[in-house]
Amino acid sequence: MSFEFLREGRVWLEYDSTFYLLHTDKDISFSQTFRQEDTTVRSLHNNSDFFEDSSIVDANPADFSFSIYLIANDSTPLHQHKPLDLLTEYSTDNNLNTFNLYFVYSDYSPETYYKIENCVFTAGSFNIPRNGIMTVGLSGQGTKLTRNTGPGSPIPAPSADYTSSPNFAISKQFDIWATGTSVAQYKLDNIIGASLELQNNVNWTSNNTLQKSLLVTDADTTIYPENFTLDGRSLAGSIVQYISESQTLSNDNVQTWAENTSVIIKAGLGNSYGYQLEVDLDNRASFTNRATFGDVFTQSYDFRCMGNPAMNSIFTY
């Protein structure tokens, strides 16, 4: 007996006929449910029919989530960071670009893979710990989840720019500026960590019609989602700092707020590697400051992006 284990899986992303093998952690999930509607059958003439009938004709969007590692610039990040391009950039019609995901179990014979078609990223959470590996938690939705087996698998060998052992980005150099530009007097000290999340508000358009529903007879003829619209976006995050009596930018900002200000975050390996992640909200941010009083006093800058800037002008990775 051979079970399928998550730890043996690999995540591939297919975009524009190019396949990208991703470095992910093992916290991977994906699923899809069918929509079931109840129909009352109890009537005056059938007073004992207490159980309702069921009607299944369509499916909800498939859900998925996984985390990728940011890597250093000398490790051909084009391959590993392709999901970030799809998370942040628009398509030509001001919508999101779609892609296919494959969760592959290549150690099986024949090769087994789960495919989600026409995916979009609905959220990306950037985790920037102090002196730790930087990751991005990605979640999204797609139209259809299927299980497939070889031979004839569409998954190719990794492309030439794939690095099996890359240099992962660690926030050894961690620089943050608030309430001003990236000059020395506005730089925050005693940083504990930072995080930010980009959300894409996706609305799937119902395509269930009477004509289509009459053709549904089994799982193979189920009506799956097809089209979506991007209704809005939000970018927000938090910076956590120790409160210090000797640092003006620490003790002066306790319990305050600001609008139309700058929040700039840069983190990476430093030295010859430089920064692996830069977030530049130059005069495009607002924040509120809240203090937490425990054994050590800390404060958080809860910030958000203002206006409608292009994401490629904010993110560098």
N, C-alpha and C positions, 0 to 999 in steps of 0.2 A: 504494500500500500504506500502510495507516494502523495503526501499532502503538499499543498502550496503554502510557502512561508513568506511573510513580508520581507524578512531579512535577506532573502535571496533575489529580490526584485531590483530592477534598474529602471530609471525613468528616462524616457526619450521624448523630445519635443520635435514635432515636424512643422516647419513653416516654409511656405513657398518652395516645396519639394526638397528642402534641405533638412536633414536629421541632426539633432543636437543631443548628445548623451550628457546628462547633467550630474553633477556632484551634489547629492542630497543627503540629508540625514534620514534616519529610519522612521521618522514620525510622518508617515504617508497615509492618506486615507482617500478613498473614492467610492462613490455609490450613486445609485439612481433608483427612484421609486416610481411606481405607477399610481395614477390617481384613480381612486375607487369611490364611486358615488352610490349611496344607498337609495333603494327604491321601496317605498312602503307597499306591502301587498295585503295587509289586513283590511278587511272591508266588512260591511254589514252582512254580506252573505258568507264571508270566510272569517268569522270572528276568532277563530283559533290560530290563524296564521300570524304568530308573534314575531318570527324572524324575517328580517328584511331581505330583499333581493339585492344583488350587486351588479353594477355596470362599470366595466373597465374598458376605456377606449383610448386614453392618452397617457403620456408619461410626463412627469415633472423634469425640469432640467437636471442633468447629472452634476453632482458636486464633487470637488476634489480639493485637496490641500497638501502641501509639502513645503519643505524649507530647503533653500540652496545656500551654499557658502560663497561669499565674495572672495575673489582670488586676486593675486598681485598682477601687475601690468605685464610682467615678463612671461606670464603663463597663458598667453593668447586668450584674454578674457572675452573676446568676441563670442566664443562658443558657450562658455558658462553663463555669461551675462545676457544672452539673448532673451530670456524671460523678462528681464528688467526693461528691455526695449519695448516688448509687447505690453507690459504693464503701464508704461508711462506715455507712450506715443499714440497719436491719432492715426487713423487711416485717412485716405484722401477725402472721404465724405464726413469727416468729423465724428467718426465712430471708432470702435476698437478693432484692431486686426485680430482675426481668428487663426487658430492653429489646432493641430491634433496632438493628443498626448497618448503615450504608450507606456504601460507598466509591464515590463517584460521579465519573464522567468526563463532565462536562456539555458539553465542547467537541466531542464526537462527535455525529454525526447518523446514526441516532437516539441519544438519550442512553443511556449504558451505566452500569450500576451493579452492584456486588457486594453482596449482602445476607447478613448473618449473623443468624439468628433466635434469639430467647430467650437473649440473652447475659447473663452475669454477670461482674463484675470479680473476679478472683482475687488481684490484687496492685496496689498503688499505691505508687510510690517517689517521695517528695518530695525534690527536689534544691534545696538552698539554698546557693548559692555566695556568697562574699563580694563584694558589690557587683556581682552579676550577675542575669540574668533567672531567676526561679524557675519551675521546671517540675515536672510530675508525670508520671512514666512509668507508663502504665496497661497492664495485660495481663489477659486473661480468656479465657473460652470460651463457645461457643454451640452450638446444636443442629444447624444446617444452613447450609451456604454454597451460594449459587446465584448465577449470572450472569444478569442480566436486561437487556433493552433496551426503549426506548420504541417507539411512543408509549404514553401511559397510565402514565408513571412516577409513583409515589406521592410523589416528592420535591417539596415546595412551595417557593415563594420564602422567603427568610429572614424570620422573624417580626419584629415591630416592635421588640422589645428586642435585636435582633442589632446589634452594633457592628462595622463592617468594619475600623476602625482604632482599637482600644482602647488604653488606657494599660496596657502590660504591667508587671507587678509586678517591681521590681528591689529587691534587698535592700540599699538604701543605708543604712537604719537596721536594725541587726542586734543584737538584745539577747537574751542567754541567761543564765538563772539555773540554778544547780545546788546541791544539798544544802540548799535552803531556799526560802522564798517569794520573790516578785519585789520584793525590797527591795534597796537599794543595796549592802549589804555582801555579798550573795550573787551579785552580777552578775559574770560571767566577762569578762575582757578578752582582747585579742589573739586573737580568734577567726579561724580560717582558713575554716571552713565547717561545714555540718551537713547531715545527711541522715537520713531515717527512712522506714520501709516498713511499710505495713499489708498483711497477708496474710489472705486468706479461704480456708480449707481446704475446697474444694468436692469432693464425692464424687458422681459421676454414677451413677445406678441403672441396672443392666443391664435392658433390656426386650426382649432377644432370647429368644423362645420358639420351641418346635418349630412351632407353628401359624403364627407370623409368618414364620419362615425358609422354610417351604414355599411361601410366596407370593412370594418374591423371585425375579425372573427377569432383571432388568436394573438399571441405575443408578436408574431412576425409582421402583423398588419397594424400594430399599434401606431397611433399618431404621436410623433415626436416634435419637440419644439424646433423651429426653423430660424426665426428672425428675432432680433433684439434691437433696442435703442439705448444709447448712453444718455441718461437723463441728468446726470450731474457728477461732480467730482469734489473730493475734499482731501486736503493734506494737513495733517495735524500731528503733534508730537509732544514730547516732554523731555526736559533736561533737569537732572537732579544734581544738586550741589550741596556740599557741606557749608554751613554758615560760619564764617570766620570773622573775628573782631578786627583783624589786621587788614582785611581786604575790602576796600570801599565798594567794589561792585558786588560784594557778597552781602554786607550788612545794610547797605543803602537800598537794596531792591526788595527787602522783606515786605510782603503784603502790599505789592504795588501792581500796576498794570501799564501797558503801553499799546498804542496803535500806530500803524504806518511806520514800523520800525524794522530793524534788520535782525535776523537770526541766521547765523552761519555756523555750520558744523563741518569739521574736517577730521577724518580719522584714517589711520593706516599704519603700515609697518615703519614708515619713516626712513631716514637715511637715503640710500639710492632708490628705494622703492617709492618714496613719497606717500601720498594719500591714495587710498583705494576707494574712498567714498567722500564726496563733497556735496553738501546741500547748502545752497545759497539763496536765502530769502532776503535779498537786499531791498529794504524799504517796502517789502511786500508781506509783512508779518504783523500779527498782534499777539500779545501774551498776557496772561495773568500769573501772578506769583503767589504761591501758597506755601506756608511754612509748616513743618512737621516737628513736633517737640517730643523727642524720645531721649535715650541715653546720650545720643549725639544729635544736635539740632541740624536739620537739613531743610532745603527749600526746593521747590519744583517750579520751573518755568513751563507752563502749559501753553504751547503756541499753536497757531494755525496760519495757513497761507491765505492772503487776501488778494482780491482781484482775480484775473483770469490769465496768469502767465503760462507760457509753453513749458511743459515739464522738462524738455531737454535743455532749457535755460536755467533750470534749478538743480538738476542732478548731474553729477559727473562721477562715473564709476569705471 
